[in-house]
């Protein structure tokens, strides 16, 4: 699994997440804080906040994102969290970036068959995604929100 961050005019880091495997080896709040928030997000957020006003951090409702320890870590580090009510549609512009990344990996002449090759392919695809494409996805958010409202939270073309 990977984690990445974007904002209008900027592509942030891509982080390859490490799991110990076995029971309880998936993503949890402790691993999320250690592998994503500490250093990686924190530095990106600080850089963006010094560059512009009103920067907020948006994430989905995954359990590791909603844990009390994670929310406390964000508060303690002055990171403003975009409000994301439970059961609300996941309409983050990074969803479009993930779709593009998957297309680029699938389009490779020789798709990776081992973990190391997949990691390399994903990193290469991330590097290929242009900031202009990210801006296009961010700029579509008003249309996406309008479509979700018209569909009363139901399915949209997005």
C-alpha positions in Angstrom: 0.0 0.0 0.0 1.1 3.5 -0.7 0.1 7.0 0.7 0.5 10.2 -1.2 -0.5 13.8 -0.8 -1.4 16.6 -3.3 -2.7 20.1 -3.3 -3.3 22.6 -6.0 0.0 23.5 -7.6 2.0 20.8 -5.8 2.5 17.1 -5.8 3.7 15.8 -2.5 5.5 12.7 -1.4 4.6 9.1 -2.2 5.2 6.9 0.8 5.5 3.1 0.5 3.9 1.7 3.6 5.5 -1.2 5.5 3.5 -3.9 7.2 4.9 -6.6 9.5 2.4 -9.2 8.1 0.4 -11.7 10.1 -2.6 -11.0 12.4 -2.9 -7.3 13.1 -0.3 -6.5 10.5 -2.4 -4.0 8.5 -2.6 -0.2 8.8 -3.4 1.1 12.2 -3.2 4.5 13.8 0.2 3.8 15.3 1.7 2.8 11.9 -0.1 5.7 10.2 1.4 8.2 12.6 4.9 6.7 12.3 5.1 6.1 8.6 3.0 9.0 7.2 2.4 11.8 9.6 5.8 12.1 11.4 8.2 13.9 9.1 6.5 13.2 5.8 3.1 14.9 6.0 4.4 17.3 8.7 7.1 18.7 6.5 4.9 18.9 3.4 2.2 20.6 5.4 4.6 23.1 6.9 6.0 23.9 3.4 2.5 24.5 2.1 1.4 26.5 5.0 4.4 28.8 4.6 3.5 29.1 0.9 -0.2 30.0 1.3 -3.0 30.6 3.8 -5.9 28.2 4.6 -4.2 24.9 4.1 -6.2 22.0 5.5 -5.5 18.3 5.5 -8.2 16.0 4.0 -8.4 12.3 4.4 -11.0 9.6 4.2 -12.8 7.8 7.0 -10.5 4.8 7.3 -10.1 3.6 10.9 -6.5 4.7 11.1 -7.5 8.2 10.0 -10.3 8.5 12.6 -8.4 7.2 15.7 -8.2 9.5 18.7 -4.4 9.1 18.8 -4.2 10.3 15.2 -6.5 13.3 15.7 -4.5 14.2 18.9 -1.2 14.0 16.9 -2.6 16.4 14.2 -3.8 18.8 16.9 -0.5 18.7 18.7 1.3 19.5 15.5 -1.0 22.3 14.4 -2.4 20.5 11.4 -5.9 21.6 10.5 -8.1 18.7 9.5 -10.8 19.1 6.8 -14.1 18.0 8.4 -15.2 14.7 7.1 -18.5 13.5 8.6 -19.1 9.8 9.0 -20.8 8.1 6.0 -20.1 11.1 3.7 -19.0 10.5 0.1 -15.3 10.2 -0.4 -14.7 12.9 -3.0 -11.1 13.8 -2.6 -9.2 14.9 -5.7 -6.5 12.4 -4.9 -8.9 9.6 -6.0 -8.4 10.8 -9.5 -4.7 10.7 -9.0 -4.8 7.1 -7.8 -6.9 6.2 -10.8 -4.3 7.8 -13.1 -1.5 6.1 -11.3 -3.1 2.7 -11.7 -3.6 3.3 -15.4 0.0 4.2 -15.8 1.2 1.0 -14.0 -1.2 -1.2 -16.0 -0.1 0.3 -19.3 3.5 -0.8 -18.8 4.8 -3.0 -21.6 6.0 -5.5 -19.0 3.7 -5.4 -15.9 5.6 -6.1 -12.6 5.2 -9.5 -11.2 7.2 -9.1 -7.9 6.7 -6.7 -5.0 10.0 -4.8 -5.7 9.0 -4.3 -9.4 5.5 -3.1 -8.4 7.0 -0.6 -6.0 9.4 0.7 -8.6 6.5 0.9 -11.2 4.3 2.8 -8.8 7.1 5.3 -7.9 7.8 5.8 -11.6 4.1 6.4 -12.3 3.8 8.9 -9.5 6.7 10.8 -10.9 5.0 10.9 -14.3 1.8 12.5 -13.0 2.1 16.2 -13.8 1.1 19.0 -11.4 -1.2 20.3 -14.3 -3.2 17.1 -14.0 -3.4 17.4 -10.3 -4.7 21.0 -10.7 -7.3 19.8 -13.2 -8.6 17.3 -10.6 -8.6 19.9 -7.8 -10.4 22.4 -10.1 -13.2 19.9 -10.8 -14.1 19.6 -7.1 -16.9 22.2 -7.3 -18.5 20.2 -10.1 -18.1 17.0 -8.2 -19.6 18.4 -5.0 -22.6 19.8 -7.1 -23.1 16.3 -8.6 -23.0 14.6 -5.2 -25.6 17.1 -3.9 -27.9 16.6 -6.9 -27.6 12.8 -6.4 -28.3 13.2 -2.7 -25.1 11.5 -1.9 -25.7 8.7 -4.4 -23.7 7.6 -7.4 -22.3 10.2 -9.8 -20.2 10.0 -13.0 -17.2 10.9 -10.8 
